Every structure is written in C-alpha cells, then in structure tokens.
Amino acid sequence: MAEAGMGPLTVAGQLAVMLAVFYLPGFLALRALRQPSIRALVLAPAAGTALAAVGTMACLLTGVRWNLLSAAVLAALGIGLCWLAGRAINPPEAPVLAVPRAVKWMMAASLAITALILGSVMIQAMGSIDRVSQAWDPTYHVNVLQWIKQNGQASPWSIWPIFGGAPPSFYPAGWHAMVSLIPGDVVTAGNLSCLIIGCVVWPTSLALLARALFPSRPLVWVLTPLIASSMLAFPLVQMFRAGQWPNSFAVALLPAILALGIELQYRLPGAVAPTAGRTVDAGTAADSESAPGTQPDVYADASPAPGTQPDIAPAPGTPPGAGASPGPRSDADTDAGTGAVVVAVGLSQTRAPRRRTTADLAALAMVTFGAAWIHPSALASLLVLGGVYLIRVAVLGLLRLWRSHRKQFVVTVSALAAAAVGVVVLLTQSQLLAAVMSYPRGRTAGWEDALVWLVFDLPRQPASADAVPGSYAVVVGILMVCGALLACFTARTWPAVAGMAAAVVLFILAAGPEDNPFRWLTGFWYTDPPRIAPLVHIFAVVFAALALDQLCTLLVRLIRPRRGRTGARAPTGARASTNVPPDTHARPDRQQLATAGLAFAVLAAVFVSTGAFRHDVRVDTASIRYGITQHHDGRALMGDEQDFIRSLGPLLPAGAVVIGDPFNGLPYIYSLTGHQTVYFQNVSSAGSKDKDYLRQHFRNIGSDPRVCPALRSTGATYLYDDQPVRGYQHSAKHQWPGFHNIDFSHGFRRIASHGSATLYEITACR
C-alpha cells in the first residue's frame, strides 16, 4: 500500500536514495571505463539506465523481482564487466586542464543558482511534493511505478498489462525502472525525479556541452546554465505542462551525450585535417574557437563543480593521435592567472590514442543506449542534432580510407549500405513505430507564429491566451539568434548550428499544416511541438551564452583604452613566454574577470527587469496540471480530494478492484492506495468489449442483464463516483456516460464520501 503521509525526513530519504540510484552505478561504470570524473558524473544517469536496462531484462528472463537489492547486485555485475573492459582496453588517462580557482567557483555558483531558480519555480508549481500531477501522461506513469513495485518486473515488455490486459508490447521503461527503486510513495518519487532532472541533470548536461563546443571559453560554460534557467520550453513546458516525464529524462541527457561525441570526433582518424608537427596548446584552441572579430579568451576550466579537473579534447587542426605536451601541474600554474593549458598526461602517437578512443567509444555507446532505453526518440534526436558532425567524420574518414586502402573502402561502404538498408527494412516493418509516426495531431501554428513561439520561448503559440507581452523572452531570444550566427564561423560549432536549424525545421513542420508532405518526419516525436522545442534550445542556450560573452568582451575592450593601455598587447595563454613577468600575465586576467562581472550584471539586470525570468508566467505554466481549483478544462481532483482518496486505503479489503469514470479521481486510487482499478489512466478506449459495454451501460446495472457479467469479468466490486467534476472535458471521445446519473438507491452501499466524491460497494450483482 502507498504511504499515508510524507514527512520531511521521509522525503529527504527518498531524495537521497534517488540521487544514489541516478548517479552512483553509472558513475562507477564510466569510471571503470576510464572516463574522467566530471564527464562520468554528468553522464552517470544515462550509464545507470543502461545498467538498469540489462538488469530488468535479466529479471524478466529469470523471474527475479526487480527491486533495490536485485538492481544493486545486477549493477555491481555490470560495473565489474566495465572494469574488466577498462583493463582490457587500458587507455591512457584523458588530458586534463588546470583551472583557475575563480572559474571553478563561478561554475559551482552558476549551477547552484540555476538549481535554485528552477527548483523554486517547480516546488511552487507543485504546491506540495506529494501532490499528483493531473496531466495525462503522469497519471499513467505513477501507476506504472506502483505496478512495478507490486509485480516485480520493469522491462519494456512487463508493464503493458496496465493498459488493460493487452498482449505484451514494447513501452519505454527506463525512467520507470529507475524511479521504481525509490522506496515509499510513488507520487512523491515521480515529483522528486522532476526536480532532479530539471535542476541537476539538465544544467550540468548543458555545461558539459558548452565545454565541448567552446573549450577555450569557460565563461560560456558558466553562463549557459544561468541562461537555461530562464527558459520555459524545458523543463517547465515539457515536463510539467505536458507531463512527459520519461521523454524529459532522455532530453536532459542529450547535451552531455552530444558533448562526448563532439569531443571524441577529434580523436577519430580523419576527423580533422592533419597538421604535421603541431601539439595542442592554448593558442591553437583559442584560434580555432574564437568567433570572428574577437581576440581569443583562453581560460583553463571545464569543471561543472569545484575541486575537480576536467578533460579536454584536442583542438581542430590537431593530427590524429596528437596529445598535449606532457608536464607537471602545480598550483602556481593554476593560480598565476595565466590561463595556460597544463596537460596532466601526454599521449603517444600510436596505440595510446587508439585505446583512449576505444574507451570513449564504449562510453558513448553505453550512454546512448541508456538514453534510447529511456525513450527511443532520444536516438532520433541525437541523429538530428549531431547528424552533421557524424556526416563530416564519416566523409573525412572514408576519403582517408579511399586514399590509403581502396579495398577496405569498398568493403566499408558496402557494409554501411547493407546496414542502412537493414535498419530501414526493420523500421518499416515495425507496427509500433508506424503507430507512433502516424499519431494524429492537428495544426497549431503557421510557420511565422511557430518561429515566434520557438525563438521567444512562449508557453504556447502566439495566438493563445498565454502569449501575453510579459511571456516573451525577448533578450534571450535575440542572444540565441546572434550566438547562432557567430557560431556559424567556426569549424567546431557550425555543425551544431546546422543541427539546431534542422530541429527548427522539425518544430515548424510539427506545428504547421497537416497536409505538408514532410510532416511525417516529426512522427518520431508524436508530431508534438513541445517535444521538439527543447531540441532547438539545447544548442540555442549555449549560443546565447556565447553571444553574451562576446558582447561583454567587446564592451570591456572598448573601455580599456580609457584606462591607459600602453605598449604592445601582452601575450595570452600558453603563447605567453615563461619569462614574461607575472604582472604582465595579470592584465588579461583582469580583463577576463571584468568580462565575467559585466556578463553577470547583464543577466542580473535581465532577471530583475523580466520579473525574475518571467517567474509568474513560468509558475502558471508549470502549475496548471497540479491545480486543485476549478479550471475550464476540468479537474479530476478538487480541494483535498487527494487526501480523501489516500484515506480509502484502509477501508478497501485486500484484492479490492474499483471501477468508475477514469476522468474523475479513479486512476489515482491505485497510485495513492495500492488498490487496483479497472482503468489505470485517462483513456479514450475501454480496452475490451466488456469494459466498453460498462463504459456505456453501467448505470443500467439494475435493469440490463449484460452489465453484471461484464462487471464480473473485470473483478470490480467497488465504484468511485464524482459526477460534478471531470478532467479533460473538451473532447467527446473522453465521455464515459455509463458512470453518470446512476441510481444509487438500490444495489450500492456507501463506504465513504467527501464533497462530491463517494466510494460505494457494488451489491447489485451478488
């Protein structure tokens, strides 16, 4: 049975267990594969889900129950296999950067402030951490959590019976498998997962992506989470208004997976044009990454948390296998403020880089599999956002192979073509994919309105009542566009702009006319604009941070001559001679700190002038599904009806099954009390002939001889009635007339009531 009440200590315990489940197994597995600590920590939820995927399938095959103990044992076995793989590959340590202490603290403060801003909106929107979300999807998801706890299986083929006894079929269960391990109330566990995904997974994932895109601009890494904290599309619209919890979990991991892929590609043979005899240094990185018209800012930082050292990918133009020059790292290197890149471990030109690449490829495969297990659309999203990177690497690699080994080129191209044909054939034969791709979704906006909706981060299309003047993110929208234009001019980032542009096109197609011949491409995301908007913003918020960084850099440089700049420009970063006096090194640091201070001041001004990043708009957007007051779309639960449903747990006997209108409070009985219901979710179809007959004719139980046999087939002996209030009243297909206007004077015994809601025992069929 579900817990009757949730005290602060209980919630804190659930939160601690959830953090351990989300991060500990995946972190240990990635560290076993010799991944750097920061990367392993940020990508840990994806790797942990991959371990859970194997674990749930092992439980399905062996009959072992999926719970915290079995999950821990199976995860330990998976970590052991990763350790063996890591020892077999034996890659050298990844190169790391010495980072100034100030940048570390700025990064830590940025993530903490981001979590505070997002968390305050989320908690205020929920009202209470144990309040149910009345959105369509979460109603189902929390019941699946309860189903897993009672039935002990969490594979994608194990949770389908909750739909109503249908034959086993695939349903993405990665999120459910992880969250079901949390002891206690499933509603609270679901809400806590939203907090962790939105406040921790998402910001750190974006910071890792910012580092991969702009390895020589740590101010961009610092600003990216702060700018992301101002956005509506993710996590507030997708995770709260739309209630797409598993999909949101996968989306939150996409930036970090893209970051790993972007960093990895520069170690693949033929990924970049070789330049003989060069090594990675700060000047190389800065030259390759600086936007046009600006001087490079070479910090040494990549850390989303203080006290750790990040890794760095070689800059474009580095030959395959070229590592950074070795040398000891000292506190003087960090604290002198030179911004020089100090590499901890040098790599050889032959086998060592290959082993490092192999380990990273294994990690990339693991986390990609984990994200796809959470929600398969993650794979399509990665292909859209990182497709140009993949094409560039493939083309350059094939050209290199053509010039050196033409027979291998023919074999490789043939194998790739055969694999592509096989995948296409397999996908076209999938009835499940066909159902997803053909999901019916009407037009919501024309292309002009869709662009405004997307760029200015509106709650809904501009024609909606939500699109009031204060709901437009004007400053951030302009920064995103300007940053994308700047990013077009660097080799490392223009493929990201192309990926972002592809996502924009998909968003417009999803929002646009139903007869568009290419609209079917958005079927991977159920032709749903809110599912696609976060894909655009994954790169867009990083580009907005770039634009703000460049703007503040330019303003600081315009001010500098007034303060008496003398002599030639001081050397910057690793280009500076070791014989340059310390005070010469200090000048660029003061400029960089001034740029950072100005950027923070600009963001603070935007925060204040927009009402704490449109705080009221964001709370209203996120709280709509948690509301318990009258709403034009209807409410299943009103006032303290949730507490009333919880109180029914002790009143219902073991094995009791409850029936009623699924758009009243019925589906929440299962998640709140543990007692089964006939309909576990908001549904448009009943699921069987008997259930469909009851949907239309249950109220005729005293006169229709077909009602009682149909009722017995469901096992239901109790009825939950709440006629005056219903959720989702806008659609005729959601009507269940058989459960309204019932004569309760005969054949029913009242068990408990509260307001308009009443629980009856059905005695008419005895």
Secondary structure, 3 states (H helix, E strand, C coil): CCCCCCCHHHHHHHHHHHHHHHHHHHHHHHHHCCCCHHHHHHCHHHHHHHHHHHHHHHHHHHCCCCCHHHHHHHHHHHHHHHHHHHHHHCCCCCCECCCCHHHHHHHHHHHHHHHHHHHHHHHHHHCCCCCCCCCHHHHHHHHHHHHHHHHCCCCCCCCHHHHCCCCCCCCCCHHHHHHCCCCCCHHHHHHHHHHHHHHHHHHHHHHHHHHHHCCCCHHHHHHHHHHHCCCCHHHHHHHHHCCCHHHHHHHHHHHHHHHHHHHHHCCCCCCCCCCCCCCECHHHHHHHHCCCCCCCCCCCCCCCCCCCCCECCCCCCCCCCCCECCCCCCHHHHHCCCCCCCCCCCCCCCHHHHHHHHHHHHHHHHHHHHHHHHCCHHHHHHHHHHHHHHHHHHHHHHHHHHHHCHHHHHHHHHHHHHHHHHHHHHHHCCHHHHHHHCCCCCCCCCHHHHHHHHHCCCCCCCCCCCCCHHHCCHHHHHHHHHHHHHHCCCCCCHHHHHHHHHHHHHHHHHHCCCCCCCHHHHHHHCCCHHHHHHHHHHHHHHHHHHHHHHHHHHHHHHHHHHHCCCCCCCCCHHHCCCCCCHHHHHHHHHHHHHHHHHHHHHHHHHHHHCHHHHHHHHHHHHHCCCCCCCCCCCCCCCCCHHHHHHHCHHHCCCCCEEEECCCCCHHHHHHHHCCEECCCCCCCCCCCHHHHHHHHHHHHCCCCCCHHHHHHHHCCCEEEECCCCCCCCCCHHHCCHHHCCCCCCCCEEEEEEECCEEEEEECCCC
